[in-house]
Amino acid sequence: MSSFFRNIPLLSICQAMMMTSNSLIITTSALVGFSLADDKSLATLPLASQFIATMIMSIPASYIMNKIGRKQGFMIAVAFGITGSLLATTAIYNKEFWLFTLATVFFGCFNGFGNYFRFAAADTVEASLKSKAISVVMAGGLIAAFIGPNLANISKDWLYDSPFAGSYAALTIAYIITLAALIFLKLSSHSNELHGTSGPTRSLASIAKQPKFIIALICGMFGYGVMSLVMTATPLAMNLHAHPFSDTSFVIQWHIVAMFAPSFFTGSLIKRFGLFSVLLTGTLFGFTCVAINLNGTSVLHFWIALAFLGLSWNFLFIGATTLLTETYTDSERAKTQATNEFFVFSTVAIASLSAGGLQHLYGWQVVNIGVIPLLVLILTSVIWLKFIESNECYKIKSRLQET
């Protein structure tokens, strides 16, 4: 428990600063891209580039941290973040679209490491506290809901004739706070942070064949992909329907609140009701979001729909992460987590890249209709998990009766 009270709050701060950066970028990058790009269908390319960089970095980040330790790896990530902030500020000030896109690549590299904050939390506590540790760290993102969009709004015009340049300059503060938290982080050999973890290992193919791994991957991958596609298109859709940026900032802020506020009790819900119930609820929230978006484009519609989208992501992502931790041993941790992150952020990159083109060429309704098949696939995998859990319970009862 001592490691829980020492490390989990610090990792939660790191998560909060990462999500502050992400929420600001989500709120502004499509609008910045739209203003800088000659081809307006490329408006979401900068955000997609961030997710592509996250995808590419996810595998080397896991192996680097397995070699030198997670604390040192996270510190490397801070350097990427600060570089991205300075490049983005320069790009917007000089009105250079491709330099801004390069800047988001550096943000993505930071996230490639930072997405392991939740795994660092799970690995530093005993098995019974894993879901709670993941939830508490993810709850740090709630801070980002209030800081990110508001920081974007407040600092939007700090630099004359360069909207949002000041917002990206302000992100350096978030990365400095992350560095300060990391200095006090203490990860012990209990969490296998020291490289050289030994023990028998299965092949990656053997791990990936496990039904629970497949279900965790589908829920994490497509749950995040649905959220990314709809969320990335939202600022463009709201702009098209003549909603002011202040309303867009408001909608994204409450979307992020919905993403992270449940984290205070998602872990407890998993322990009380089980992974099936939490994942099923998350899937139904996703369908609810789509239904609301297809029925109107007022600020109220965007607000309520994006809130349900945030809730859906929270339940699916935390549930999928918790389920994934049941599929590997300590010696298999690095390659299993790396594989999961690679596929999750490959999907997120494709979704965010597609959002701009779908919204620009086909409109808001097509964006929402397009995610329905993904939600159906998630629902199918969750039902599969129910059959697995039922079968496991039956085997346990049978063994008890035999004894």
VENBEL-V550811 format. One record per helix or strand. SS is the DSSP state (A for helix, B for strand). FROM is the first residue (numbers start at 1). TO is the last residue. If there is no record, write none. Layout:
# VENBEL-V550811
<<SS | FROM | TO> <SS | FROM | TO>>
This chain:
# VENBEL-V550811
<<A | 2 | 36> <A | 40 | 42> <A | 45 | 68> <A | 70 | 94> <A | 97 | 114> <A | 117 | 123> <A | 127 | 139> <A | 141 | 155> <A | 165 | 184> <A | 189 | 191> <A | 204 | 208> <A | 211 | 240> <A | 245 | 260> <A | 263 | 273> <A | 275 | 293> <A | 299 | 324> <A | 330 | 361> <A | 364 | 370> <A | 372 | 402>>
